[in-house]
Amino acid sequence: MSARHPPESHRLCHLRVRSGLLVLDFRATLAQARNFLAALDTWSPTMHATIDNDVSPDLPALPCSSLWD
């Protein structure tokens, strides 16, 4: 595997978290985003998150992202 093509789980993605009117957008690796979604399902039935490929460098990184590796 070359540095030009990281593993799928290390690809950056857009993570959107919603709770009522609150909408938060972050960039994270696909693995981090999936782990966050799995945990979110157990924490709160009112919070929802989605993952997509609409990632840009100006999105903030997922806070404490290393916790989700």
C-alpha positions in Angstrom: 0.0 0.0 0.0 1.5 3.4 -1.0 1.3 6.6 0.9 -0.7 8.0 -2.0 -3.5 5.6 -1.3 -4.2 5.2 2.5 -6.4 2.4 3.7 -10.1 3.0 3.4 -10.5 3.4 7.1 -7.9 6.3 7.1 -9.7 8.2 4.3 -11.0 11.6 5.5 -14.7 12.1 5.6 -17.3 14.7 6.7 -19.1 13.9 10.0 -22.3 15.8 10.7 -23.8 15.6 14.2 -27.4 16.9 14.8 -29.4 17.4 17.9 -32.5 19.5 17.4 -31.4 22.8 15.9 -27.8 22.2 16.7 -25.7 21.0 13.7 -22.0 20.3 14.1 -19.6 19.5 11.2 -16.2 17.9 11.5 -13.6 16.1 9.5 -12.4 12.7 10.7 -11.1 9.5 9.3 -13.7 7.0 8.2 -12.7 4.7 11.1 -13.1 7.5 13.7 -16.4 8.6 12.3 -17.8 5.0 12.3 -16.6 4.5 15.9 -18.2 7.8 16.9 -21.5 6.8 15.3 -21.4 3.5 17.1 -20.9 5.2 20.5 -23.5 7.8 19.7 -26.1 5.2 19.2 -25.7 4.1 22.8 -25.5 7.6 24.3 -28.4 9.5 23.0 -31.5 8.7 21.0 -32.0 12.4 20.2 -28.6 12.9 18.6 -28.0 11.7 15.1 -24.9 11.7 12.9 -24.1 11.1 9.2 -21.0 10.4 7.3 -20.4 11.5 3.7 -17.6 12.5 1.3 -18.2 16.2 1.4 -15.0 16.9 3.4 -13.0 20.1 3.1 -9.8 21.2 4.8 -11.7 24.1 6.5 -13.8 21.7 8.6 -12.5 21.4 12.1 -11.1 18.0 13.2 -13.3 15.8 15.3 -12.5 16.9 18.9 -10.4 14.3 20.8 -10.2 12.4 17.5 -7.6 9.9 18.8 -10.2 8.6 21.2 -12.1 7.2 18.2 -9.2 5.4 16.5 
